[in-house]
Amino acid sequence: MKPLKNTLLGLLKNQPEFTFHTFDNIINFIDYVEAFASQWVDKIEMNNNVVCVWIGYFSSEEELYDNYLSFNYENEEVSRLCKDTGLDYYDEDFIESWWFETLEINNLLNNKDYLSDFEYFFDELIVKLKELDLSQYNSISFLFGTQDQNENLFAYQGMTMKNAPIQFVFKKEYVK
């Protein structure tokens, strides 16, 4: 905003039809617009997001996708993922899950470009996963949240359920 203000002021100073009073009003107006706009720019541009990540083992893709992640809408029953993680609900449009024969770092690196917002968290996730023995896992699930969708993820502290087919491994809040 400062370059715009300086440019306008420079142009207006050289205009004989503007009186000092008019010039002063224009400066006040520009200051007002600048202050008002800066408040809204921060709110518009800064969108808080969160991602939670679980790794797991499933005998097949169908077991993961059809039996574990899916909701039963006829019975209004939540998914097994909800039950195991302690989440009441999640919006299915915000989850990405991958199944492999074996979960390996190279598989994740080769597929990261298909993942939403990977540039905000993926490198940190890989560092965390390298600390774990991944040989007993073959799936990874990414659940994303915003201030409007899956907002319960901001308060999520991890799983209390033991002996679940998944393990909570990572959470990252980020602004985009």
N, C-alpha and C positions, 0 to 999 in steps of 0.2 A: 504494500500500500504506500510506503514512503516514496518510491520512485514516481508513482502516479501523482501523489500529492505535490511533489516538487515540480513535476512537469506542468501540472495545471497552474500552480502558483506562478511559475516562470512565464507562462503564456499570458496569464491574466494581468500581471504587473505591467506589461507593455500595452495594455488596452486603455486608451484614454477615456472611453465611455464608462468605465467602472470607477465609481467613487470609492473612497476609503471605506465607507460604511458597507457598501456592497462587497468589497474585497474581504472585509472582516467577517461578514456573514458567510461568505463562501468558505473561508478557512474554518470557521466553526462547524459548518455543515460537513466538510471533508473529515474533520476530526471525529464528528459524531458517527459518520458512516464507517470510518476506519475502526472505531471502538466496537460498534455493533457487529460489523462483519467478522472481526477477529474472534468474537465469542462464538459465532455460529460455525466458522471455519473449523475451529478446534472440535466441535461436536460432530460435524459432518465427516471430517477426515479421519477422526480417531474412532475406530470401531473395535471394541474389545472382543476378543475371540479366545477360545480355549480348545485344546484337543486332549483327549484321554486315549491311551493306547493299552490294549491287552494282547497278550500272545496266548496261544492255546494249542491243543492237539485234538484233532477230529479225524475219524477214520475215513471220511470222504468229504467232498465239497458239499454234497447234499445234506450230510449231517450238520455241517456248519450253517449253510444258508437256509435250508428248509426246516430243520428241527431246532436249531439253536437261536438263530437271529430273528426268525419270523414271528410275527404276532398272530394270534388266533382271534380274529375280529368277531367271529360268530359267538364265541364265549366271552368276549372282552377280556381275554387273558393276555397278560404281558408276555414278552419273550423270555426264554430261559436266560438270556443275557441279562435282562433286567433283574430277574430273581437272583442270579449269582453275584451281580455287581452291587445290588442294593439300590439301584435306580428305580424310581417309580415308573418312569416312562422315558422314552427318547423318540425323537422324530427320525423316522427311517430314512428320510432324505439327506440326513447329515452323517450317515455312517458309511464307511468304506472298509470292506473286509477282503482279505486275500488268503487263499488256500494254496499251499505248495506241497509237494511230496515231503520236503524238508524245509524248514525255515532257515534261510541262510542270508547273510548280509548282502551278498552279491545279488540275490533275487530282489531284495528290497531296493538296492541302488539302481538296478535295471528298470524298476517300475515306478520310481519316485515321481517322475514327470506326470504320471496319471493321477497323482494325489493332490487334492486341493491344499493350497497354502503351504506346500512342503518347504518352501524357502524360509519359513518362519520357525520351523522346529526340527526338521529332518536330521540335520547334522548332530544336534544334541541327542536325538533319539538313537542314532547309530552308535554314538559314544556309549550310551547306556546299555544298548543291546550287546555290544562287544564285551561287556563285563559279565554277561550271562552265558550259560551253557544252552545254546539254542537247539542242540541235537534232539531234544525231546519235544520240540514244538514244530508245528507245520502251518500255523495260521497267525495272522495279525489283524486286529480290528482297530480302526481309527474312528472315534466318535467326536464330532466337532460341535461346538456350541458358540452361540453369540448372546448378546444381551436379550434377544427376542426368541431364540430357539435353543432348546436344551440348556437353558441358563442354569439349571441345577448342577451342571458340570463345574462351574466356578467354585462351588463349595465342596466338590467331591474329594474325599480323603483316601479312597482306596477300598478294597474289598475286605469284608470281615468273614465272608463265606470261605470255608476250607474245603478241600477236595473238589473244587470246581474244575472243569476242563480248561479254564483260562486263568491267567495271572495278570494282574494290573502291573504295568511296568513304567508308565510315563504319563506325566501331565505337564502341559505347557500353556501358559496364558501369553497372548501376544496381541499387539495392536497393529491394525493395517488400515 
